């Protein structure tokens, strides 16, 4: 419409626009009244130049189709990106719902441990005061005062070869290690012996000063630890009786088995780090690793031979964890 308006407006500006109108009236008069051919041709040229149309040829048609295809692809990829963001947001909300109870339980366990350690310290101080009191009474009463004999559990001691000092000056703060109570805290050997006698116990936190022995049951062999405020505490782990072996069961393939559920994601990591993430998760026994993108997908499979697909999965390797 802007082009049509430009072509139909008078060519001369005011006040000379009157000559343009006289020129148009003259053309109209001689083309319609006198019907002179030259004026008729001029009148048609004047009226046709206000009309705008596009004559499409083969080249223009291909250009229009290319523009439409590009626009369609852009709209399609934008919709995919939007759906992926919504799916990722739903997964994030789901992970928050899953992990928040674990964090609550972990915080409660830490509070309980701190309170128990406080009680232990007070108990040790009370025993020392009582020992001083008994020594004073013995000095007053002479040899007639008998001191209580302490039991020696040396006959029940175990060999330290079955245990590994996992982390010195540390304590376990992993939610996958459950509290199993307290053991005999005379020395490290009696502490580990108490763990051997406790069903399910495979980890112990021992401190010589103050005397402390905390028993744990860990579902993984490499629990997370902390050094904050645990000077003198040592984490001992019982050596596993079975060995864990990672086996690659597919190359350039991805797992598409309904019996394998996604347990987590990792990025910018090595294959060793990817498998370590899986070892630390109780809900993981398989990983899919991308050697190109350095990405890691954790899986929990209820079958030892999950189904795989090789369609558009170049660079992916599938690994499963087995016990031997």
Secondary structure as UniProt FT lines:
FT   HELIX           2..8
FT   TURN            14..16
FT   HELIX           17..32
FT   HELIX           37..48
FT   TURN            49..50
FT   HELIX           58..141
FT   HELIX           142..144
FT   HELIX           153..156
FT   HELIX           160..162
FT   STRAND          163..167
FT   TURN            168..169
FT   STRAND          171..172
FT   TURN            175..176
FT   STRAND          177..182
FT   HELIX           188..197
FT   TURN            199..200
FT   STRAND          203..207
FT   TURN            208..211
FT   STRAND          212..218
FT   STRAND          225..226
FT   TURN            228..229
FT   TURN            231..232
FT   STRAND          233..238
FT   STRAND          244..251
FT   STRAND          254..255
FT   TURN            258..259
FT   STRAND          260..267
FT   HELIX           271..279
FT   TURN            282..283
FT   STRAND          286..290
FT   TURN            291..293
FT   STRAND          295..301
FT   STRAND          308..309
FT   TURN            311..312
FT   TURN            314..315
FT   STRAND          316..323
//
